[in-house]
């Protein structure tokens, strides 16, 4: 099989492969995401802040994170939580959020999360769907979970739990439970590639693979260990969870956590903590450009890269940003809840602006499929993006029909995104499949119609 060095395209199979050298993935079957991450800790990182609260300046070191993760596992076990139970966290970002994720996974339980802005009915739907044994939430959000839930699971306030953990520390032996890479680590909600909100089954293997890929790509750049990330993204979404649990912990960098996004708080945090990497979503980029005069009062010179994901960012917005902030590299990445994090990254590609969403990350294969014939397409031709790799979900929770519609028998996940891949192996999003207008024998992009309507 002849694979193009430039694009990664194999003409005999129609598949694209990552241009990154793929790191060796752990082969031991008995391995959880927390045990993998902590097994990689270097002595130099133990006293280093893993997470810092942006407002208070309080921090948790890598050594403390490891110790407290073990404590959380013991506390959960004492509450009757065992392997395979679902623990639902309903909370905004806070300093110890990643600790809860790792603690739940360490006891062998399944971590799930919900948007704290959900209505009572939306939360009720999710609770009925995943049947959690324990809900961890805040005093402010408790009222949403108190009424109309029927025979609800055990509910514990995070304020009380964290106060007990931090102010009454106890030393526990290492919590031992056999966790396999193919055990379920998390249930994360997605709009799904076919529309309806669905619970995505994420295995420990998926997250370990994501962690290895992000570390491999990010460590290729100088100074990765000393990078400081700002978490303005919600940790209850896959983009934030994958970057700041799987990614930054793997390279042992420091993450500053904002409780919620505001432009002023973000700018203050960047200046105060000398943030070097800033993952954002498109509205934040647009706001930075639109309010650039107000931004000038802040020192943003430490920022090397702004990483944008969540939706395509048009070239016009990218060029405006580059003109306003010429010292920063603006890049895009792409991923789905179903891929357990980003599967394309721009890291390592030259240029201050990337209209593409980057190249395929290690271990990821892709193909561009003709939406009419189902046949794979060569570079520069547009079709639906299919992806395959070890970070792709097992399926949708208790929904084999939706799973079979999303993932074929060969393991290809149909993303629902119209894309093309250029001669350098860079991926470009054109539109969504469901926004494709079919007229007689023609297939017209929704944005094309808008363009001519504006004309």
PyMOL commands that set and color helices and strands:
alter all, ss='L'
color gray80, all
select helices_A, chain A and resi 33-39+43-45+62-78+97-106+120-130+142-146+158-167+204-218+224-226+238-251+263-273+282-290+292-295+315-324+337-339+400-406+433-435+446-454
alter helices_A, ss='H'
color red, helices_A
select strands_A, chain A and resi 16-17+49-53+59-61+86-90+110-114+134-137+154-157+184-190+198-203+228-231+254-257+277-280+305-308+329-332+334-336+341-345+359-360+365-369+376-377+383-388+395-396+413-421+427-432+436-439+442-445
alter strands_A, ss='S'
color yellow, strands_A
deselect
rebuild
show_as cartoon
